[in-house]
Amino acid sequence: MTATKHVLLTLGRLNYGGAEKRLLALLEALKAAAAPLRFTIYVISGKPGVLDDRFAATGARIVMGRPGVRGLGHFHRTLKEDPVDIVHANTMMASGLYLAVAKAAGVPERYAHMRNTQAQGGLSRAVKDGVFGAALRRSATGVVGVAEATRAVTGLGPERFATIYNGLDIADTGPSRPSGPIKLLMLGRIAPAKAPLRAIPIVRAMVEAKVDMTLDVVGATDTPLAAELERRIAEEGLGDHVYLRGESDTPTMWFEGAHVSILLSRHEGLPGTVLEALSVGTPVVATDLPGVREIAVRTMGVTIMPDDASPERWSHAIVAAAGIGDAGRAEIAASFAKSPFVIERHMELMRLLWDQGFAAVKQRIEQER
């Protein structure tokens, strides 16, 4: 009988973020597969989140941590009180500190999961990332990235890095078939990195071109930037075209109802909204980012816009993407189902990592090339 391994995952807070949604889907799939793995979720912020109950429903134990450097002592005590076989950290470069503590606590396998293709800006952040990066390179058994481009953030060579693409569960309902005026979707946190204000001149260009359209903005509206976006919508007289819908726990419904999904972000890792859209056959028009390019060369349906693209050029690209029809959407969905971005492959590689270790994953990925 295979011994059950105890895996501890660190997360900031269990809300609707990309890492949290992808890990929840993975744990649900592993539970359905009866994998011999036991999970603890260590919530670094110590704050409850909207997904707490859903993570708990997978059988995972949730431990509320302590933020900041002082919380590292609490983390060490947690590892000692209920010893783990694997620590898998999901806190970008700060993962280095948690892996250093795990190493000191005698945890045999220690992984970091990188989910962005560039470090955050600012001198303070650069200094911190330098310290965290040094700890990461000394303490990690291996580093996993959601895209090949995330390796640049770590400063590691390819021998200590493995790309495991996020995976989605493919619906068996077939591609969506929206009708009526063009429905655009922008789904995600209304935060500076997502650059939601860039949508205003694009919508203005479409309205001036007499395109019959609406844009649904789906994301939490309790942020200063959301208030600024709402103000700009009113100033531009676009209230009949742009709607702030708030946060949703049923994102698939929004992607199925959209003719086109747009991504305006300044930086991303492997953008989950792009994958979610393509999985139901909805085309995507997106900014030129490394993670987006990795998706575009492995499945159909992505139009990449250069950094200097004008609002009018975005408008033309969106109208073209919206016009592909049911056959085009079916082709996108079929292409995605054969891509490396499906939950079965993601689960297989993550389970291999936790069952047999980093070298086994590296070997499997090399065999697939």
Phi, psi and omega per residue, in radians:
M1 nan 2.365 3.139
T2 -1.272 2.259 3.134
A3 -1.214 2.490 3.112
T4 -1.375 2.186 3.097
K5 -1.595 2.541 3.124
H6 -1.787 2.038 -3.117
V7 -1.946 2.207 3.044
L8 -1.845 2.194 3.130
L9 -1.899 2.263 3.044
T10 -1.685 2.396 3.065
L11 -2.492 2.684 -3.137
G12 -1.218 -0.867 -3.112
R13 -2.882 2.544 -3.034
L14 -1.584 1.201 3.049
N15 -1.965 -3.044 -3.061
Y16 -1.400 1.197 2.993
G17 -1.828 2.931 -3.106
G18 -1.074 -0.818 -3.124
A19 -1.089 -0.741 -3.099
E20 -1.143 -0.751 -3.139
K21 -1.147 -0.729 -3.128
R22 -1.177 -0.714 3.134
L23 -1.206 -0.636 3.092
L24 -1.086 -0.791 3.115
A25 -1.058 -0.691 3.130
L26 -1.128 -0.814 -3.125
L27 -1.131 -0.642 3.089
E28 -1.124 -0.713 3.127
A29 -1.184 -0.693 3.127
L30 -1.172 -0.631 3.079
K31 -1.117 -0.758 3.128
A32 -1.104 -0.543 -3.140
A33 -1.510 0.001 -3.138
A34 0.956 0.740 -3.140
A35 -1.167 2.463 -3.129
P36 -1.347 1.101 -3.111
L37 -2.355 2.426 3.073
R38 -2.044 2.359 -3.010
F39 -2.070 2.467 2.904
T40 -2.109 2.305 3.064
I41 -1.795 2.018 3.120
Y42 -1.714 1.924 -3.073
V43 -1.570 1.822 -2.981
I44 -1.097 -0.662 -3.111
S45 -1.207 -0.392 -3.054
G46 1.301 0.160 -3.073
K47 -1.833 2.448 3.073
P48 -1.164 2.692 3.129
G49 -2.314 2.946 -3.061
V50 -1.252 -0.307 -3.124
L51 -1.739 0.125 -3.109
D52 -0.936 -0.851 -3.070
D53 -1.139 -0.642 -3.126
R54 -1.235 -0.641 3.048
F55 -1.147 -0.737 3.131
A56 -1.089 -0.573 -3.133
A57 -1.171 -0.317 3.075
T58 -1.384 -0.125 -3.083
G59 1.720 -0.032 -3.136
A60 -1.275 2.488 3.007
R61 -1.536 2.336 -3.137
I62 -1.856 2.172 3.108
V63 -2.011 2.148 3.094
M64 -1.423 2.074 -3.095
G65 -1.552 -2.770 3.123
R66 -2.279 2.346 -3.137
P67 -1.313 2.794 3.034
G68 1.398 -3.115 -3.084
V69 -1.097 -0.622 -3.132
R70 -1.095 -0.435 3.129
G71 -1.238 -0.250 -3.139
L72 -1.142 -0.554 3.065
G73 -1.139 -0.722 3.092
H74 -1.111 -0.680 3.119
F75 -1.098 -0.737 3.130
H76 -1.087 -0.754 3.132
R77 -1.122 -0.646 3.117
T78 -1.086 -0.736 3.132
L79 -1.136 -0.608 -3.115
K80 -1.366 -0.615 -3.099
E81 -1.204 -0.620 3.129
D82 -2.392 1.433 -2.987
P83 -0.913 2.451 -3.106
V84 -2.036 2.735 3.078
D85 -1.564 -0.539 -3.026
I86 -2.458 2.309 2.906
V87 -1.888 2.216 -3.135
H88 -2.154 1.808 -3.002
A89 -1.624 2.419 -3.095
N90 -2.186 0.790 -3.069
T91 -2.196 0.732 3.112
M92 0.861 -2.373 -3.042
M93 -1.189 -0.475 3.075
A94 -1.097 -0.256 3.062
S95 -0.976 -0.508 -3.136
G96 -1.007 -0.686 3.132
L97 -1.157 -0.750 -3.111
Y98 -1.204 -0.609 3.093
L99 -1.243 -0.572 3.072
A100 -1.119 -0.733 3.085
V101 -1.122 -0.735 3.122
A102 -1.080 -0.698 3.109
K103 -1.100 -0.765 3.121
A104 -1.119 -0.530 3.141
A105 -1.435 -0.044 3.087
G106 1.498 0.316 3.099
V107 -1.242 2.161 -2.992
P108 -1.253 -0.576 -3.116
E109 -2.133 2.288 -3.026
R110 -2.428 2.012 -3.079
Y111 -2.131 2.566 2.973
A112 -1.988 2.522 -3.133
H113 -2.047 1.958 -3.097
M114 -1.623 2.251 -3.021
R115 -2.169 0.233 3.070
N116 -2.440 2.686 -3.059
T117 -1.708 0.037 3.070
Q118 -2.681 2.612 3.110
A119 -1.274 2.780 3.082
Q120 -1.269 2.736 -3.070
G121 -1.449 3.061 3.073
G122 1.733 2.542 -3.114
L123 -1.097 -0.816 -3.139
S124 -0.995 -0.774 3.133
R125 -1.142 -0.682 3.137
A126 -1.105 -0.724 3.113
V127 -1.129 -0.802 3.134
K128 -1.054 -0.792 -3.133
D129 -1.111 -0.547 3.071
G130 -1.133 -0.776 3.106
V131 -1.162 -0.824 -3.125
F132 -1.091 -0.706 -3.114
G133 -1.107 -0.698 3.101
A134 -1.091 -0.735 3.105
A135 -1.134 -0.669 3.130
L136 -1.094 -0.822 -3.092
R137 -1.167 -0.506 3.109
R138 -1.418 -0.491 -2.905
S139 -1.931 -0.332 -3.045
A140 -1.410 2.315 2.951
T141 -1.155 -0.653 3.105
G142 -2.945 2.849 3.133
V143 -2.160 2.334 3.116
V144 -1.892 2.432 3.089
G145 -2.180 2.585 3.120
V146 -1.329 -0.232 3.092
A147 -2.635 2.697 3.138
E148 -1.051 -0.555 -3.092
A149 -1.191 -0.285 -3.107
T150 -1.273 -0.273 -3.119
R151 -1.091 -0.553 -3.100
A152 -1.039 -0.517 -3.124
V153 -1.177 -0.537 -2.977
T154 -1.492 -0.432 -3.039
G155 1.296 0.246 -3.126
L156 -1.616 2.687 3.004
G157 -1.368 2.896 -3.077
P158 -1.114 -0.378 -3.095
E159 -1.228 -0.343 3.136
R160 -1.924 0.275 -3.070
F161 -2.309 2.404 3.082
A162 -2.344 2.356 3.085
T163 -1.600 2.089 3.023
I164 -2.139 1.830 -3.094
Y165 -1.165 2.511 3.017
N166 -1.046 2.655 -3.119
G167 -2.238 2.520 3.111
L168 -1.987 2.597 3.026
D169 -1.414 2.185 -3.066
I170 -1.499 2.179 3.099
A171 -1.188 2.565 -3.127
D172 -1.715 0.336 -3.115
T173 -1.605 -0.070 -3.114
G174 1.490 2.998 -3.115
P175 -1.158 2.653 3.128
S176 -1.319 2.784 -3.111
R177 -2.392 1.301 3.123
P178 -1.186 2.714 -3.133
S179 -2.350 3.061 3.095
G180 1.427 -2.804 3.129
P181 -1.024 2.773 -3.105
I182 -1.089 2.157 3.103
K183 -1.871 2.006 3.067
L184 -1.681 2.663 3.109
L185 -2.304 2.348 2.963
M186 -2.239 1.837 -3.032
L187 -2.005 2.289 3.116
G188 2.622 3.054 3.112
R189 -1.035 2.392 3.065
I190 -1.505 1.435 -3.017
A191 -2.350 2.771 -3.073
P192 -0.931 -0.709 -3.106
A193 -1.071 -0.468 -3.125
K194 -1.469 -0.200 3.063
A195 0.886 0.877 -3.075
P196 -1.144 -0.436 -3.127
L197 -1.150 -0.333 3.094
R198 -1.123 -0.318 -3.136
A199 -1.210 -0.476 -3.029
I200 -1.068 -0.936 3.128
P201 -1.161 -0.464 3.094
I202 -1.189 -0.799 3.100
V203 -1.120 -0.701 3.109
R204 -1.030 -0.754 3.132
A205 -1.112 -0.673 3.135
M206 -1.199 -0.719 3.122
V207 -1.117 -0.754 -3.142
E208 -1.163 -0.447 3.082
A209 -1.494 0.130 3.103
K210 1.148 0.522 3.077
V211 -1.427 2.221 3.115
D212 -1.411 1.849 -2.990
M213 -2.687 2.827 2.953
T214 -2.426 2.736 3.070
L215 -2.164 2.125 3.021
D216 -1.687 2.157 3.072
V217 -1.803 1.945 -3.051
V218 -1.937 1.955 -3.119
G219 3.015 2.813 -3.108
A220 -0.993 2.367 -3.065
T221 -1.842 0.195 -3.098
D222 -1.684 0.726 3.140
T223 -2.187 2.696 3.095
P224 -1.007 -0.648 -3.123
L225 -1.192 -0.583 3.077
A226 -1.112 -0.694 3.099
A227 -1.138 -0.696 3.101
E228 -1.131 -0.713 3.110
L229 -1.095 -0.751 3.127
E230 -1.092 -0.691 3.117
R231 -1.121 -0.743 -3.139
R232 -1.152 -0.652 3.097
I233 -1.042 -0.776 3.140
A234 -1.167 -0.758 -3.130
E235 -1.050 -0.670 -3.087
E236 -1.482 -0.044 -3.131
G237 1.164 0.630 -3.070
L238 -1.870 0.336 -3.101
G239 -1.071 -0.404 3.102
D240 -1.534 0.000 -3.074
H241 -2.137 -0.474 -3.085
V242 -2.100 2.233 -3.079
Y243 -2.224 2.193 3.043
L244 -1.537 1.963 -2.981
R245 -1.695 -0.130 -3.090
G246 1.423 -3.106 -3.116
E247 -1.340 2.648 -3.116
S248 -2.377 2.442 3.034
D249 -1.725 0.188 3.078
T250 -2.264 1.119 -3.067
P251 -1.080 -0.563 -3.113
T252 -0.991 -0.665 3.127
M253 -1.008 -0.709 -3.125
W254 -1.230 -0.714 3.120
F255 -1.152 -0.668 3.130
E256 -1.142 -0.529 -3.098
G257 -1.545 -0.035 -3.066
A258 -1.752 2.503 2.979
H259 -1.311 -0.657 -3.100
V260 -2.539 2.448 2.988
S261 -1.845 2.405 3.135
I262 -2.024 2.526 3.076
L263 -2.196 2.066 -3.058
L264 -1.957 0.140 -2.999
S265 -1.014 2.644 3.049
R266 -1.473 -0.545 3.048
H267 -2.690 2.579 -3.138
E268 -2.631 2.963 2.932
G269 -1.636 -1.713 2.981
L270 -1.967 1.718 -2.954
P271 -1.093 2.021 -3.116
G272 -1.115 -0.551 -3.126
T273 -1.150 -0.548 3.081
V274 -1.165 -0.784 3.125
L275 -1.111 -0.758 -3.117
E276 -1.091 -0.707 3.120
A277 -1.118 -0.877 -3.083
L278 -1.098 -0.568 -3.095
S279 -1.084 -0.449 3.111
V280 -1.859 0.182 3.071
G281 1.553 0.140 -3.122
T282 -1.514 2.138 -3.134
P283 -1.193 2.747 -3.078
V284 -2.207 2.384 2.962
V285 -2.019 2.133 -2.932
A286 -2.444 2.743 3.025
T287 -1.171 2.765 -3.071
D288 -1.429 1.696 3.137
L289 -2.191 2.668 -3.105
P290 -0.972 -0.780 -3.141
G291 -1.131 -0.626 3.103
V292 -1.139 -0.720 3.128
R293 -1.111 -0.654 3.113
E294 -1.113 -0.635 3.079
I295 -1.195 -0.781 -3.014
A296 -1.114 -0.504 -3.128
V297 -1.510 -0.082 -3.093
R298 -2.016 -0.122 3.088
T299 -2.776 2.859 -3.073
M300 -1.511 2.891 2.901
G301 1.825 0.050 -3.088
V302 -1.904 2.202 2.987
T303 -1.842 2.111 -3.088
I304 -1.739 2.263 -3.117
M305 -1.828 2.302 3.107
P306 -1.140 2.790 -3.079
D307 -1.020 -0.579 -3.063
D308 -1.664 0.272 -3.133
A309 -1.119 2.355 -3.141
S310 -1.346 2.804 3.047
P311 -0.970 -0.625 3.133
E312 -1.149 -0.659 3.112
R313 -1.178 -0.689 3.049
W314 -1.056 -0.751 -3.140
S315 -1.028 -0.809 -3.138
H316 -1.099 -0.724 -3.136
A317 -1.143 -0.682 3.141
I318 -1.163 -0.774 3.135
V319 -1.086 -0.710 3.116
A320 -1.118 -0.761 3.138
A321 -1.130 -0.639 -3.127
A322 -1.201 -0.335 -3.047
G323 -1.618 0.212 -3.053
I324 -1.311 -0.316 3.068
G325 1.333 3.114 -3.089
D326 -1.084 -0.679 -3.129
A327 -1.119 -0.716 3.124
G328 -1.141 -0.687 3.129
R329 -1.179 -0.670 3.104
A330 -1.112 -0.640 3.139
E331 -1.170 -0.697 3.104
I332 -1.100 -0.824 -3.125
A333 -1.081 -0.698 3.138
A334 -1.170 -0.693 3.107
S335 -1.118 -0.738 -3.128
F336 -1.114 -0.674 -3.117
A337 -1.085 -0.389 3.122
K338 -1.729 0.080 -3.052
S339 -1.528 2.993 3.086
P340 -1.371 0.137 -3.042
F341 -1.762 0.469 -3.133
V342 -1.775 2.669 -3.015
I343 -1.092 -0.561 -3.105
E344 -1.078 -0.779 3.141
R345 -1.215 -0.737 3.129
H346 -1.041 -0.813 -3.131
M347 -1.119 -0.705 -3.139
E348 -1.041 -0.791 -3.095
L349 -1.275 -0.675 3.113
M350 -1.180 -0.690 3.099
R351 -1.151 -0.669 3.091
L352 -1.099 -0.712 3.107
L353 -1.032 -0.857 -3.066
W354 -1.354 -0.456 3.129
D355 -1.440 -0.812 -2.959
Q356 -2.072 -0.162 3.038
G357 1.773 3.038 -3.001
F358 -1.124 -0.706 -3.104
A359 -1.081 -0.628 -3.141
A360 -1.159 -0.672 3.108
V361 -1.173 -0.778 3.116
K362 -1.020 -0.742 3.141
Q363 -1.115 -0.768 -3.139
R364 -1.087 -0.760 -3.130
I365 -1.113 -0.713 3.118
E366 -1.122 -0.645 3.121
Q367 -1.142 -0.515 -3.096
E368 -1.444 -0.238 -3.079
R369 -1.180 nan nan
